[in-house]
Amino acid sequence: MVNRFRFLIVFYCCLATRVAAGSLPWLDKIVDGAMRLPAIGAPMITYAPETNWAFGGAVQGYFRCEGQKESSMVQLTGAYTLNRQWYLQTKGTIYAGKERTWFILYDAGYRDYPDLTFERGNRFAVKEAVSYKSYRAYVKGSGLCHIGSGWSMGPQLHYLYERTNGIQATASMLGIGGVVQYDTRDIHYYPHSGLFFQVSGFHYESFTSGLSRMGLITTDLRQYVPLYKRFLFAWQFRSEWSIGTNSNRPFQLLPMLGGEELVRGVRMGMFRDDALVALQGELRFPLFWLFSGTVFAGVGDVYHYGDWQWTTPKVGYGIGLRLKINEANINFRLDLARNNLYKSWNTKESYSFYITVSEAF
């Protein structure tokens, strides 16, 4: 079945490339019209190593509040995966206000998820996975007020409920915190220049006796450097630090390496512990029509406060293809990545590919 899906995707990409190369006038009119639509709704096919193939639908709406230059975005997605997982999610970024700009960000959803977890630590040996069933509901939001010269600050809230069938006690955690941000990016969804820096902190209280309260501090630094014409180099440094004296901190909130955004090529959740440090970079360049390409690499690791051991850093690197789907610079993303966990180039577990929407950073 998976081979058939791969064939269909390759066939579609070849057909799209062939038609685009012809520069057909009727196609240009259709594309120009679609790029200006205030909302996009479409079937969705994505892939990630953690989910396998996922099939569902997505609706994205774009609008501008009065007095704002930035496009606001609201998204609703739902999907079912070949790993028998399903989820519903809504998230958005809204730019509002006349005298002072407010950035309102939210993310909420529910999932029924057979998943895998791994032993905590940064040992380089390939780890045994423990399967579990996850029932998770969450809501996360923040409101930042622009205070001048690229600086913004404001409160944030996070509530997480997750039942994990025997892995740990049911997590019911409420996090309250704040965020300070500096942002000079020209475009927020696909920047061509500028700097982004954010420091955020949460204090989590547990409503279940089996888990302890904890804190989480995150720093995120990104820079977008134009090189030549539409060639761009982007890089990101990210660190996460969990705080708490009790060992019963919920594993879902511990810093975690890997996935489709941070050090692509490493399976999400394989390396998780008290602290995380990661650095990644990406060269973005034009190809033709609405297509562009990327070459990327990332390195990072996790650490335990009580036994701070240095190991071989976890590395992910690869290539990607982008397709611009609207004037808000939202991209359809296809990435192929490899990690350094396996020595043999023939080991399929050393490769990951991701099909999704929006950039990694």
N, C-alpha and C positions, 0 to 999 in steps of 0.2 A: 504493500500500500504506500509506504513512504517513497519508494522508488518512483511510483506513478506521480506522486505529488511533485517530486523533484523534476520529473520530465515536463509536467505542465508548466511549472515556473520557468524552466529554461526555454520552453517553446514560446511562452508569452513574452519573455524578455527579448528573444530573437525577433519575434513578430513586431514588437513595439519599436525595436531598433531599426528594422527594415522600413517601417512606415515613416518613422521620424526622419530617416535619411532622405526620404523622397520630398520632404518639405511641401506636403500637400496643403493647398490653401484652405480646404474645408476642415482639415485637422487643426490647423493653426487657429481657426475661428472657434472651434469647439474647446481647445485648450485655453485660449484667452478668456472665454466665457466662464469655464470652470474655475480658473484662477481667481476670478472676481466674485465668486459666490460667497455669501455671508455664512453659509453652513455647508459642510460636506458630510454626507452619510454614505457608507459603503460597506460591503462585506469585508471581513478582515481575515487574513491568513498570516500568522506570525510563527516564528520558531525561536526557541532558546533551549540550551541543554537541560535546564531545570524543568521545562514543561513539555518538551517535544513539540510537535505541530499543534497549533491552536487555531480553531475556526470560530468565528463570531462576527460581530458587527461593531462599528464605531460611528459616532456622530460627533463632529467638531463644529462649534459655532465661533465666529470671529466678529468682533464689533469694536467700535471706539466710543468711549464715553465722551461727553461734551468737554472740549478743551484739551483732550489728550492726543498725543502723537502716536503712542504705542497702541497696537492692536491687543485687545483683551481676548482670551480664549477660554472656552468652556467645553469640556469633553466628557462623553459618556461611552464606555466600552463594556462589552461582555463577550465571553468566549468559553469554549469547551475544548480541552486538549486530549491528545491521544494517551496521556498518562491518567486519564479519567479525573481530571481536575476541571473545575469551573469557577468563574469569578465574575463579579460585577464591580465596576469602578467608575467614579466620577471625579474629575479634578479640573482645576482651572486657575487662571491668573487674570485678575481684573485690575485695571488701572483706572482710578477714579479720582474725583476732587478737582476743584477749580483753582483755589488759592494755593493749596498744597496737594501734591499727588500722593495718593495712598495706593500701595500695592497689596492687594488682598489675594492670598494664595490658599487654596484648600485641596484636600485629597481625602476621599472617603470610599469605603468599599466593603465587600464581603467576599469570602472565598471558601470553598470546600475543596481541600487540597491534600491528596496523598503527597508526601514530601519526604526529603531525606535530611538528616542532620549528622554531624560528624563530631568526633571528640575535639574538645577545645585544644588549642595549641598551634604552633607553627612548624612542627616537625615536617621535614621535606618528604618523607616516605608517604606513598599513596595510602589514604586512610580508608578504613572500613566504614561504610555508610550504615546508618540506622534509619529504617523507614518508620514513618508515623503518619497518622491522619490528623490534619489540621482543620479546625473550624475557626476562622478569624473574621472579626468585624473591627473596623477602625475608622477614626476620623481625625484629621490633622489639619490645622489651619493657622495662619499667621496674618497679621496686619501691620505693614510697615509704612511709616509716614516719612516722606521726603523732607529732610531738614536743611538741605542746601549743599552745593558743591559735590554732588554725587553720593552724599551720605543719607542713609535711612535707618530707622530703628523702630521697634515695636514689640508687642507681646506675641506669644505663640502658645498653642494648646494642642495636646495629643492624648487621645484615649485609645487604648488597645485592649481588646478582649480576645483571647485565643485558648481553645481547648485542644490539647495535643495527645490525648489518649495514652497516658502512662509515661511519657517522656519527662514531664514535670507537672507540678500543680497547675491548674487552670490560671492563666495570667489575666488579671484585671487591673490595668495600670493606668493612672491618670498623670499626665505630665504637664507642668506649667513652666513657662520659661520666657526668654526674650531673645532677640536677635538684633545685631548691628551689622549693617551692610554698606559697602562702598561699591558703586557701579558706574562705570563710564562707557559701557558697551553701546555701540551704535544701534544694534538690533538685539533683542533678548533671545529670540528663538534660534537664530543662526548668525551670530555676530561676525563682523568683518574686521573690527578693531575694538580696542578698549581693554579695560581691566575690571575684574570682579573679585571682591573679597568679602567674606562673610564669616562672622563668629556667632554661633548660636549655642544656647544652653538650656537644658531641661532638668527639672527635679521631678522624679516620678515617685508617686505614692502607690503602694500596693493595697488592693482591697481583698487579697487572699492571704491567709496565714502562712502558706508554704513558700511565699516569695517575699523578698525584702525590697525596701525602698532603694533608690539609686539615682545617680545623676549622669548626665551625658553632655559632653562638650565637643562641638564639632567646629573645625576651621576649614575653609574652602577658598583657595586662591586660584584664579584663572586669568590668563592673558591671551589676547588674540592679536597677532602681529602680522599685518599685511606685508607680503614679500615683493611680489611683482604681478601687476595687473590683478587677476582674481586668485592668485596663489596666496595661501594663508597658512601660517603656523600657529597652532593653538596648544597651550599646555595647562595642566592643572596639578596643584598640590593639595592633598586632602589628608586630614588627620582626625581621628575620633578617640576620645578618652572617656571611658566609663568610670564612675566614682561610686564607691561603696565599700564598707568593711565586711559585709556579709557575703558569703559565697553563694547565696541563694538568689542572685540576680537573674532575671529571666533571660534565657539565651537569645530570645528574639531581639532584644534591645542591645546586645553586645556588638561592638564593632566587627564588621564582617567584610571580607575581601572577595572580589570576583563579581561575575554577572555581566549584564549588558552595558553597564555604565562605568565601572571601576575595575581596571586591569582586565579587560576582555580576554577571554581564553581560559581563565581560571573559573571553575564551577562555583557559583554563588553558595556561600555557606561552608565550603570545605575548610576554610581557615577563618576562625572566629575566636576572639579572646578579649582581654581587658582594654587593649589599645590597638590602634591601626595607624599606619603611615604609608602613603602611596603617592607616586608621581607618575604622570602619563603625558604623552605628547602626541600630536596628530598633524600631519601635513595634508591640507585640503587644496584641491586643484580642479579646474574645469575640464570637462571632456567634450561634450557637444550637446546642443539643444538644452534640455532641462536636466541633463545628467552631469554629475561631478564625481570625483574619486577621492579616496583618502588612503594614506599609509599611516599606521599608528603603532605605538608601543607603550607599555606601562610596566611599572615595577612597584612592589609593595610587600608588606608583611604585617602580621599581628604579633602582639607580645603580651606576656603575663607579668603582672607587677611583682608577684612573689618569686618568680623564677625567670628573670629577664635574659633569655637565651637568644643569641644571634644565630641565624641559620642562613642557608642560601636563599636570597630574595626570590619571591614568586614573580615570574615574568610572563607577560602576554603580549603578543604582537600580531599584526596582520594587515589586511587590505580591506577596503570597503567601496561600495557604490552607493551614490545618492541620486534620488529623483525628486526634484522640487515639485510640490503638489499645489501650492497656492502662493499668493502675493505676500502672505505673512511669513514667508520663508520657512515653512514647515517642510521637512524632507522625509521621504520614504527611505529607510536605511537598510542596507544589506552589508553585514560585516562577516568576514572569515578570519578567525583568530587561532593562534597556536600558543600553548603554554610550554614551560620548561620542566614540567613534572615528570615527563616521560622521555627517555633518551632516544628511543626508536622513532623515526619519522613515520613508520608504518602503523603506529598505534593510534587507533581512531579516537581514543579518549584524550589524546593530546590536542585535538582540534575541536573548535566550537564555531558555529555560525549563528548569526542573529538576524532576524527579519523583524523590523519594528518601525515605528514612526518617531521622529525627533532625534536629536543628536545625543551622544553619550555625555557631553559637557559643553 
